[in-house]
Every structure is written in structure tokens, then in C-alpha cells.
Amino acid sequence: MFSVLGSLNREQRSAVIASFLGWTLDAFDFFLLTFVVADIAKEFSTGIETVAEAFFVTLAMRPVGAFIFGLLAERFGRKPVLMFDILFYSLMELATAFSTSIEMLLVLRALFGIGMGGEWGLGASLALETIPAKARGLVSGILQQGYAVGNLMAAVVFWTIYEYIGWRGMFVVGVAPALLVLYLRFSVAESPVWEATRSDRVNFVASLRESVRGRWPLFIYVVVLMTCFNSMSHATQDLFPTFLKVQHGLGPHAAGAITVVANLGAITGGVLFGAYSERLGRRRTIILATLLLPLVIWTYSVVSTPVLLAASAFAVQLLVQGAFAMVPVHLNELSPEGARGTFPGFTYQLGNLFSSRNQPLQAGFAAHHGNNYGLAITLLGIAAALLVSLVTWLGPERKGVAFAGQEAEKH
């Protein structure tokens, strides 16, 4: 099951590493904000609900980035467009450190969202179009856990050096992803699937239109699925540090350490569920993880000691990211040929857009219930998990389908 990684050649490994690091560092930049919401609110003399709007504008602009960068990738290739995208979102992250008002910060987070929206689809298509079909499930689980590793890195930075650099210094540290461009430039080859269909992309807009013609039901279905998926993910993650600091009064060291444990659970779940999806299938794996989630997430509303909070967080994120491990491979396999640079990323980020009011709504709900963030996370997390399970059950699966220039998975 895990031995398939050893069969990858150098180019395939480089593509997986670059895509994983791209999503890791993108998520790292995103999650830095989650640790400093209360501090930003204090500096700009506003409420946590107002600062939480930064999550909304970031998520709302991600479909814009997915569409723009996806179209460019269909025409010019995955690799050069991914390099430009990483430089763009790193610059927006650095600029956030110099915000002079809450309005300026919100504008910069919106621009950051454009860059963040482009990275996921480009990185996933570059990796999954490069590796053999039999490796997709495990690699998908590994790729998606870049999100959890990015969260873990942000937690470590908050845990270890926040008290020395403050919230502005956190965003200065966030410029680090720009260094990944050097690795992409010198170590990663272009997607062989894109190269195989390169001659068909002279009029890439017409080619894209032809690829998605007659597939609007699939497009709408995937957007609904990703709305449910992103609701589950953001409901259980984005306000979790605020839950620890505000509701339980924990300091940076304790909150950071618990978030690290949560993300270790996420990484474990992503890799394990990703690997087993080659046996269970994509849909069954998603449904299994999401039906188990309500059995553990309710503990957020009752436990209070740091040890129990860490144990609960580990179990919750193991299942959340265990289900999410399927998203890169499931969307790329469902994607029409010729639209894989655009379709997965755009539908994924539209789901982010339609779920983007979760954070302000959660913050408002918690504020009206005595700052009970645990209850807010529990209720929305359970509702979203059950919806993911239902929508997945109703939808299609194309496990192991052949991409252009590749052989299909043999069963």
C-alpha cells in the first residue's frame, strides 16, 4: 500500500514534493491569521467578529484566483503559472504585516485569497498528472495534508516566537514560501499530461469550453460537494485557536501545543485514509470518515483540561482530514480531460466561497452564547459532516481513470 511511493521516479517525486510544499506554505500563510485574531482586534479597537471578516474575504476571493491562474495554466503550463502564483501570495502575506487599519488588512487578505485560490488546483494537477494511477490515492492524502502541516507550522511559530515578534512579525515570517520558487524552477518538470495535449491548447478558451460542454450537472454537483467539505474543514479549524484562548483562557504555549497535536492527527488521518482509498474507493472512504466525526467532535463542548482538549482535537482532525484526503484525487479523476488545470481548483474554491460566511457566523453565535466557541464548532462541524456524507453517497466516482498519456489503474 505504501510501497508505491518507492516506485516513483525522480521527476514524479519532485512534482509531489513541490505540490505538497506549495499547499503547505500556502496554508501556513493562511493559518497565521487564525492565531492572532484577538490581538489584531485589540490593536485596531474592533471586535473579533470584524477581524473574522478577513477569513470571509480570503475565502471569497479564492475562486477568482482559481479561475484566473487555472486558465493561465491550461495555456502556459502548470509549472510557470504555479511559480508566479506563489510569488504573488507571498508578497500579499508580507504586505499584511504593514497594515495600518482593519480596512487595509481586509483588502490585503482579499488579494492573498486570489493567490491562495490559484495554488491548490495547480499543485494538485501537476502532481496527479505526473504520477501513475495506482499512486493517486496515497499521494492525494499526502498532498492534502500540506494544509495540516501548514497549520502545524503556524502553530509552532506562534508557540515558539510569537511573544518576541508579535502579530506583525508573524506575517513577515509568512514570506518564506517565495523560496519554493527556486525548487520549482530547477527541480520540477512540466506535467506530462499537459505536454501530451499541448498542441490542442492553441485556442485554450475554446478547448476549455469544449471540455466542459454538457457537463454542467457534474460541475454543480462538485461545487455543492466542496461547499459541504469546506464548511466541515473551516468549521473545525479556523476558530479553534480562538476557542482555546478565549473560552479556555490558554496562553500561546498551550494553545500552540494543542494545535500541533490536532494537526498531527490530521496528517495521520490524511495519509491513512488516502492509502486505504485504493481499496475502499473514494466515496466509501469519505463516507466512513464523516460518519465517524460526530462521535468525537461533541467532546469540544464538554472537555476543559488541556490534555483532553488535545486528545479531542487529534481525533477530530484525524477524521476531518481523513475525509479531505480524497478531495485532490476525487476532483482530478472527475475532471473533464483538458480542463484539469481549472475544473478541480475552481470548483474547490467556489465551495470555499459558498462556505465563507462560516467564520463570522460562528464567531457571532459564540459571542451570543457566552463565548462558547466549542458549541459553535460542534454544531456546524456535525451538520457539515453529515451533509458531506450524503452528497458523496449521491455522486459519481471514477477511481483510477486514465489521464491523457497515461494508463488507467488496473484492478
N, C-alpha and C positions, 0 to 999 in steps of 0.2 A: 504493500500500500504506500509506504513512504520511499521505497526503493526507486520509484520512478524519477525522483529528483536526481539520483545518481546517473541516470541515463541522459540527462540534458547535456548538450554540448556547450562550448564556451559562449557562443552568441546567444543561445537560449537562456543560459544562466544570467548573463549580463542584462538581458532585457527584463527578466524577472526582478533582479536586484534593483535596477533603475526605476522600474514601475513601483516596486514596494517602497523605495526610499522617497519617491516623489509624493506618494499618498501619505506616507509617514510624516514628512516635513510639512506638507500642506495642513494635515490635521494638527500637528504641533502648533503651527501658527494660529489656527482657529481656536484651539483649546486654551491657549494662553489667556484669552479674554475671560474664559469661564472662572478663572481663579481670582480675578481682580475686579469683578463687577461691583462689589460693595465699596472697594477703595476708589474706583472711578466715580461712583455716585457721590461719595463723600467729598472728593476734590471739586467736582462741578456742582455741588449743592443741589442734587436732584435725587429722585428715588431709584431704587433698584429696578422697578418696573420700566423706568425710562431708559436706563442703560441696557436692559434686556432687549430693547428695540434693536440694538446692534446685532443680535442674533437674527432677528427678523430680516433686516436689510441685507445681511450677508447671505442668508439662505434664499431670499427673494431674487437676488441678482445672479445666483449660480446658474440658472437655466440660460441666462443671457451669455455667460461665458462658455457654457457647454455648447451652445449653438454656434457662436462665433468661432471658437477655437476648433470645434468639430468640423465645420465647413472648411476651414483652412487646412485641417489635417487630411480631409478627403482629397484636396487638391495638391498640397505640397508635401504630404507625408507626415507620419506620426512624430518622428524624432525632432525635426527642426521646430515644429509648432510647440511641442512639449517644452523644449528648451526656452523658447520665448515666453511661454506661459509661466514657467517657474520664476524667471527673472521678474516678470510683472507682479505676481502676487507677493514676492519677497520685498519688492520696493514699496508696495502698499502697506505691508506689515511694518516696515521701518518707519514710514511716514506717520503711522498711528501713534508712535511714541512721542511725536511732537504736536499732538492735538492741543489746541488752546481753548476748545469749548466742546460741549457734548454734541453740538451740531456738526462740527468739523470731524469729530470721531465717527459719527454715523455715516458721513459721506465717504470717509476713507474705508470703513468696513464694507460699504456697498461696493466700492471698487475692488477691494480684496475679494469679495464674493464672486466677481466676474472671473478673476484668476483662479480661485478655488474651484469654480464650476467647470473650468476647462480641463483641469489636471486629471480628474478621476477617469473620465472616458478615454482620454488619450493614453494614459498609462495602462489601463486595463486592456485596451485593444492592442497596444504594442506588445504586451506580454503574451496575451492569449492567442494572438495571431502568429506568434513565433514558436510556441511550444507544441508538442504533439497532443492530439486529442485526449489520450489516456492520462495526461498530467493536469488537465484543466481543473478538475475538482479540487485537488490538493493545492495547486498554485492559486486558485481563486480564493481559497481560505486564507492562504498566506498573504496575498495581496491586500485583501480587505482588512486584515489585522494591522496593516500600516496605520489605519485610523486609530486603533487601540494603542499601538506603540507610540504614535504621535501624542496621544493623550497622556500616556505614561511619561514621556519625555517632558511634557509641560508640567506634569505633577512633580517630577524630580527637580526641575528648575525652580518651581515655586517652593518646594520643600527645602532646598539647599541654599539658594542665594537670593530669594525674594526680599528678605529683610535687609539686604545690602544694596539692592538695585532698584527696589520699588516697582510700581506697575509700569512706568515708562521704560525702565531698563528691561523688563520682560519682553517688550515689543522690539527693542534693539537686538536682543538675542535672537528674535524671530527672523532676522535677515539671513541666518545661516543656510537656508535651503538654496540660496543662489549658488553656493559652491557645487551643488549637484550637477549644474550645467556642464562643468568640466568633465565629470564622469560620463555624462551622456554624449558629449562631443567626441571623446576619444575611445570609449569602450563599447558603445552600443550601436548595433546595426539597425537599419530601417526594417520595418515589418515586411517579411517575405510575402504576406498576403497582399499588402498594398503594392509591393513591387510587381507581383504577378498580374495585378489588374490595372497597372499604371497607364497602359495605353488606352484604357477605356475611360480615363478621367480627364480628358482634354476639356470637355464641357461638363465639369463636375456637378454643376447645379442640375442640368438635365439628367445626368446619371443618377444623382441622388433622388430626384423626383420619380424616375423610373423604378428605382429600388423600393420605394415605399408606396407606390401606387397600388391601391386595392388592399392595403394593409392597415387602414385606419382603426379597425376593431382591435388589432393587436397593439397598436400604438396607445390607444385609450386604456386598454387593459393594463399594460405595463406601467403607465402613469399612475393609475389607481393603486396598483400593487406597490409602487415605490412611495406613494403618499403614505400608505399604511406602514411600510418599512421605516421610513424616515421619522414618522411620528413615534414609533416604538423606540428607535435609537435615541433621538434627541430628548424624548420624554424621560429617559432613564439616565442621561449623561450630562446634559448641558447645565442644569441647575444643581447637580449633585454636590459640587464643592460648596455652593451657597447653602445647601441643605446641611452640610456638615458644620459650616462656620456659624451660620445664623441660628439654626434650630438647635444645634447641639453645643454651640459655643466652643468649638475646637479651634486651636491655633493653626498656623501654617504648617508646622511639622506634622501634626496628627492628621490634618486634612490631606496633606500631600501624600503621606504614607498610606492612608486608606485608599486614595485614588490609584496609587501604584498597584495595590493588591487587586483592586477592581479590574484594572487593565491587564494584569497577569491572568485573571480569569477570562477576560475577553480573548486574549491571544491563545490561550489553551483551547477554548471553545471553538474559535475560528479554525484552527489547524485540524482539530479532531473531527469536527463536523464536515469540514471541507474534504478531508480524506475519505470519510465514510460515505460521502455523497456519491462516490464512484460505485458503491454497492447498493445504496438505498435509492439513489436517484435524487435529483434536485428538489422536487416538490415534497417528497416524503421527509427529507432532511429538514426542510424549512418548517413543515407542519409539526414534526416531532419537537423541535426546539421551542417553537412558540406556544405549544400546548403545555409544555412544562414550566414556562416562565411564570404564569400566575401562581404556581405552587410555591414559589420562593420570594417573589417581589413584595408580597404583602408584609414581610418582616420589616420593611423600611418604616412602616407606620407604628411599630411596637418596640423595636430594639433601641437601645440607647448607649450601650458601652462601646468604646472604640473597637474592641475585639469582635463583638457581634456585628457591628456595622461593617467591618472589613469582610467578615465571612459572608454576610448577606450580599455585599457588593460583588464579591468574587463569583458567587453562584448566579446572580442576576446577569452580569456581563458575560459569563460563560455561555448562557443561553441566548442572550440578545445577539452577540456577535457570532455565535454558532449558526444562528439563522441567517445573519447578514453575510456570512462567508459565501453563501450561494449567489449573492447578487451579481458580482462581476461575471461569473461563468454563465449564469442563467440568462442574463440580459444579452451577452455576446452570442450565445447559442440561439436565442430567439430573434436576434437582429437580422434584417434582410441583408443579403450579400451586397456589398457596395455602399452600405450605409453604416458600417460598424464603427467608424470614427465618430459618427454623430448620434446614431439611434440610442445606444446604451447610455451615453453621458447625458444627452438631452432629456430622455425620459426619467433618468435617475434624478436630475436636478429639477425637473418640473415637479417631481414628487416632493423634493425639498421645498420648493416654492409653496405648494399647497399645504404643507405641514408647518410652514414657517411661523404661524401665529402661536404655535405650541408654547414657546418660552414665555412670551408676555402673558399669555393666558394662565400658564402655570404659576408664574410669579404673582399675578393678581389674585388667583384662587388661594394661594398660600397666605398672602397678606391679609385676606379677608377671613382666614381661619387660624388666626394667631400664629402666623409664620410657620404653618405646618407644611413644610416642603415635602416631607415624607409621604403624607397623604396625597398630595398633588402628583408626585411621581408614581405612586402605586396605582391610583385610579386610571390615569392616562396610559400608563405602561400596560396594564391588563387589557384595557379596551383596544389599544393598538395591536397587541399581540394576537388577540382573538380575531381581529379583522385581517391581519396578515395571514393567519392560518386559513380562514375562509376563502379569501381571494386567491390564495395559492392553490387551494383544492379545486377551485373552479377553472383554473387556467391550464395552458398547454405546457409541454416540456419537450425539448429537442436535445437531450443529453447525447454528447458525442458526435453531433452533426459535423459534416466535413465543411471546412472553410476553403475558399478558393486556393488551389495549390497545395492542399493538404488532404490526407486520407481521413475518412471517418473513423471513429473509435470502433474497434472490433469487439463484439460481445460474445 
